[in-house]
Each structure stands twice: as C-alpha cells, then as structure tokens.
Amino acid sequence: MSWNPTQTPECPESLDSIETLIIPRARDLGGFEVRRALPAPKRQMVGPFIFFDQMGPAEFLTGGGIDVRPHPHIGLATVTYLYKGEFHHRDSTGADQMVYPGEVNWMIAGEGVTHSERTSEEMRTKPGSLFGIQTWVALPEHAEDTGASFEHHGQEALPFIDEGGKQVRLILGSAWGETAPVKTFTETFYADAVLAAGAKLPLPDNHEDRGVYVTEGSVIVAGQVFEAGRMMVFRPGDRISLTAGPLGARLMVLGGETLNGPRYISWNFVASSEERIEAAKEAWRQGDFTHGRFRLPPGDTAEFIPLP
C-alpha cells in the first residue's frame, strides 16, 4: 500500500462513552473510494496502529483493477485484510503471494522494503470487486533497523471464535484468550468481528489502547449508536461491551500498548526521528536498486512510484 493524500478525518467532541470519535472522509481515487481513519487530528495512533484505510467497496469492469506500483517503506509493518476480492503482493524479500479474504499477509519493513499490490491478470479477465482494510503498525525503536521479512497465514491458521451470534477472527496479537501466529514486536491485537443483530462483543480489557472501526451495520455503546464509517477509541481501563444494531455489524477491533513516543510519518515512511525519514527519502531518490538501500520486487521491476 502507498500513502496517498486524502481528506483529514473529522474528530468531533468526545462523548461520554468514548475518548475519541473519528469520522473518515471519503476520497475518490478514480472510481475507487478510500476512507482514512488514522492518523487523525486528535489521534495519531491506536496502540501501535498508525495508518488505517478502508478501501472500497469497489466494483471493476472486465480489464479493470488496482495497480499500486512498487514503493518503499521503513519503520512499520503492513497488513492488507480483505473482505472481498484479491491482491497480488510482491516485495523485495522475494515474496510473491496472492492475498484473499480472511488471510494475513504481514510485511515487516524494518530498515527498508519495497512492494507492490496489483489486481491479478486472471481477475482482470472478468468483472471483479474489492473491499478491505489496509493498516500500518509502527515499530518500536529497537525494531526499526530489523531486516525486512514477510509472513503469510491462511484462514485456517488464525484463531476463530464462533459463539453467541458473533464470529471473530484474530488477525494479530492476543485477545479473548487466543493468540494469532503472526510475529509482532509489541503487545497488540487486531480482529475481524461479524455480529448478528443484538449480539454483544466485550472488548479485551488487558490492552492499554482499544479502538473499533465499523465497516458495515451499526453498534450501540452505552446507549449511543455508531454507524458504518466510524472509529471509536476508548479510555484505558473502561469495561466496554458493544451491541450490534438491528442489521448486525462488521467491525475491525484494534489496539495494544502505546509506543514510547509519537512517530514521524512522511510519504510511505514511519520513524522515531526525522533524520531516519530523510535518509530513506534520499536512498529512494537516488534510485540505486542494485547496490542501494532499496531493491525492487522480483517480477515487478518495470516501473515504480517516484518520491513526491
């Protein structure tokens, strides 16, 4: 995924039941809408999550699709989680992986990685769709210089809770007595929750920061209704239980421990210092993909996104 300019989310005055309410604004990227919840004016991060985009839902005619050309990252880990559609992920670690709904493709950028995401040629032979969430998790300082790596985990490898009208797939970290197999560097959790009408979901209370993004339907918190396209961030220590509205709900639940300070974010780079970001920009600007800091993904080297 690549950082594209979008409209700044709204952060209305906080409500009694939550600390911060974030309302993303939609931006049309040419027949494809993106709604960005993080970073927001009142909330740069929720736990270590520093970037959160809803992409779509979008429908493509035959021959259409998405082409995110090769671009670099530092200081973060990425996960693209799909509800519908597919992506072809390639990166400079040599990973060449299709991304399908309900799976985890976890790329740790560390000191530097380059990747691309495209609609596959097979999918372009017919009409298609795309709907999902793209996130970045900022790395703690001790992991910023780690080597780049990539993990893929199918649906069957992820903890899945199915009870009381709720279906919860744990994508990252630990929550509700379960632990996902993905390597993380700080205490965190990230889950996809589908709730039937009236079903209740208690938030894990063993994490410092907790947030919820409503992708479909609505939820009720302390008598207040929150529709799709809202992110709520809750106060540490508050016992919170969500109730799905009359049409049910689909949520992304996220959080974890906060980092030891804010992060700088510029283009596709995240770091604990501006110097780290400027060094990465210069390395990308030089374009030495043979001997320099960044390599292009094998099999996708014909083009790349230039530094803005």
Salt bridges, closest charged atoms under 4 A:
GLU10 OE2 - ARG25 NE 3.75
GLU13 OE2 - LYS42 NZ 3.91
GLU19 OE2 - ARG43 NH2 2.45
GLU33 OE1 - ARG35 NH1 3.28
ASP53 OD1 - ARG36 NE 2.82
ASP67 OD1 - ARG118 NH1 3.01
ASP67 OD1 - ARG124 NH2 2.90
ASP91 OD2 - HIS89 NE2 2.73
ASP96 OD1 - HIS88 NE2 2.62
GLU103 OE1 - HIS152 NE2 3.90
GLU121 OE2 - ARG124 NE 3.92
GLU144 OE1 - ARG276 NE 3.52
ASP145 OD1 - ARG276 NH1 2.85
GLU151 OE1 - HIS153 NE2 2.76
GLU187 OE2 - HIS207 ND1 3.40
ASP192 OD2 - ARG250 NH2 2.73
ASP205 OD2 - ARG239 NH1 2.78
ASP209 OD2 - ARG43 NH1 2.79
GLU278 OE2 - LYS281 NZ 3.73
GLU282 OE1 - ARG285 NH1 2.65
ASP300 OD2 - ARG90 NH2 3.71
ASP300 OD2 - ARG118 NE 2.84
GLU303 OE2 - ARG118 NH2 2.94
